[in-house]
Amino acid sequence: MSARKLIAALGACALLATGCGGSAPMGAAGAAAGRDEGPVKIGALHPVSGSNAVDGQQMRRGAQMAVDAINAAGGIKSLGGRKVELVTGDTQGKADIGQSEAQRLISAGAVGLVGTYQSAVSTNVAVVAERNRVPFVADVTASDAIYAHGYKYVFRVQPGSKVIATAAAHYLQQVSQQAGKPVKKVAFLHEQSDFGSGAAEAFTQAARQLGIEVGPNISYDAASVSDLTAQVTQVKASGADVLAVAGYYRDSLLAAKAIASVKPDLNAVWGVSNGAFDQPKFVTDAGDLGALYFSTNYHYDATNPQTAALREQYQRTYGDPMRTGAVLSYDAVQVIAQAVEKAASTDPKLVRDAIAAAQVAPLTVGAGPIQFAPNGDNRNAMAVLMQIQDGQVKQVYPPEKAESRPEYQVTWRP
Amino acid sequence: MSETAQRAALAPEVSPPQKKDRGFLGRAGVVGGVLVVAIVVALLQSGSGLVVWQSVVTGLLTGGLYGLIAMGLTLIFGVLDIVNFAHGALLAVAMFISFGMVQATGMHPYLTLVIAIPALFLIGAAVHRGLLSGTGGSSLENQLLITLGLSLLLENGLLMFFGAEPKTIALPGDFQFPLLGAVVAGSRLYAFLGAILLGALLYWLLRRTRLGTAIRAVAAHGPGAELVGINVRRIHTLTFAIGTACAGAAAALAGPLVTVTPTLGEQFNITAFVVVVLGGMGNVVGALVGGLLIGLVEQLTTIYLGGQSSLLGVFVVFILVLFLRPQGLFGRKAA
């Protein structure tokens, strides 16, 4: 009986881990009534409950602030000043719920959707958007796979995983050369899902083309890892002069702790799409452990005064610094609203065409206005290099987006 | 059959073995041999003695903590026959108590042991009295669902009050020192030593005190214990409370090592279950040794599989144990 009890226990365990699935109700009518009257509805899908609720909440607020700004400026002028309304859905960070929520918002008359923070959720929402012919503008979604399907209605504001990883390799070469310590060998530590291994793969490809050796390539399970000392020891033993890290917040913090105790002989710690190294919270959580860490990622544009004003307003209203995800949501709502303005219509198909031809000035770092390539990717999306200096995350490279100069040396070395 | 098996598992605690268990030495030898082979293979695989040595050190140190968590679980299982699914969630609660105390008063993280242990003891007692004691003879599904429900409730409660934002407990004056080339963080060593010390204390409590004797008596034969005047219900509550207090102790010790999140318990729950089975269900010393072993397995798996899910190795061990020795390394074969 003991064994049976145990098996029951483990069964329950598995149930807990997978969550209670169930496919979303499908087949609701795509075209929704009520688009022609009342406010123009934009749907926002974010994980406002569950373990990413903090980011989800931030992003929903970011989207709401964009809507408020548009309404304050007189609404959609080409439609006689019709107001814009944000209709919201909670994905709970789950792909199937994201899917049903997307369907619900479309049925409620949304002319376009923004979201969703998690690539897995975006993958499902993209399918719903495509099927219903309603544009979906992703704010945070790193996975490149969605943009290889040839979808017509799916767009993205943030730079994709490959763009970031490639930029990380190039910035690394340039910054290390300028510092007079050209990088030779990079060890890559990453979490093992699509996100981490995708980043590692794209980085390795770009780095090899630049003549930089990459290895060892060490992966770990972000959900269960409780210590990374052995992995960092492996980095130390490999003789790499730079350690690149692609992970989420909790595990990247563990990596920082392990790096601080093992003290491998590195010139730099280099975040690639890292979920921690450019967070203000990491600076306080890691303290001295994370000083001078680099991070290549998308970012709110710290050199743009409009962004600064928006962030100030957010801080005043919500008492919390506005994160990049929220600024990206702001940008994504702008994209849809300006497309409605240009199309002078709430027909999602016309809005889609206007988005495809969009030119929207972003508040996040970009090489130019938001402009979409045929696959839906933002052509001018750009990753920026940041570094933790004097207890603050600063943009340090490329020079036109820099607040400060990169300091290429890890502190514990003589 | 359940009662017999379980009593058998507890037997070494209940009555000291009359004659030397040669099988035990043999088993220890096999485990030791397998470990040596595993380490040698790891050496060949990684080609770096330093990496393997660091893994062994980290594995053992982390394992101590797993042991302490599993000790509470195994005690509850052995005496009450309850698979406590809320153990991990209770650990998370203790972690947040520790975090809250450090945050509010700036006290030393290890000082929060003084609060976390009694707090979890009381919570454990309350949980048993309020939720579980009524289910004494009822089906195991009932108890499972209750503890599972409780863990969901606790996790989401923590999420509501503290938010999903990961939190850290900083250990003032944490240090590192080299151990034959490997690096040992002070916080990790303290956690390990604390776990061993508390484990020994629990063992002493069970073997050398009146309460311990009563607990063992209840575990061995409830009706018999009742006949000689032991208040079984009270012992059950006390045992559940002590088991939960173990989670509290582990939480305060592990605080500076981990990132504190409401779902943190899940991370330890599965590992703790495997440790309990490995060590022999209901066997407190077995849980500690099993913890050390699982800590090692986890770290060595990372070397073999290039850092794939370290739980994979843990589960392989788990399945092997279930197949070859379902009563665990330290349990006695059910007659």
Interface residues (C-beta under 8 A of the other chain):
Chain A: M1 S2 A3 K5 L6 A8 A9 L10 A12 C13 L16 A17 G50 S51 N52 A53 V54 Q192 N217 I218 S219 Y220 D221 A223 S224 V225 S226 D227 T229 A230 Q231 T233 Q234 K236 A237 Y249 R250 L253 L254 K257 A260 S261 V262 K263 K281 D285 G287
Chain B: M1 S2 A5 Q6 A9 S46 S48 L50 V51 Q54 S55 T58 G59 T62 D81 V83 F85 L140 E141 L144 L148 L159 G163 A164 E165 P166 K167 T168 A170 Q176 A182 V183 A185 R188 L257 V258 T259 T261 P262 T263 E266 Q267 N269 I270 F273 V277 M281 Q299 T302 I303 G306 G307 Q308 S309 S310 L311 L322 P326
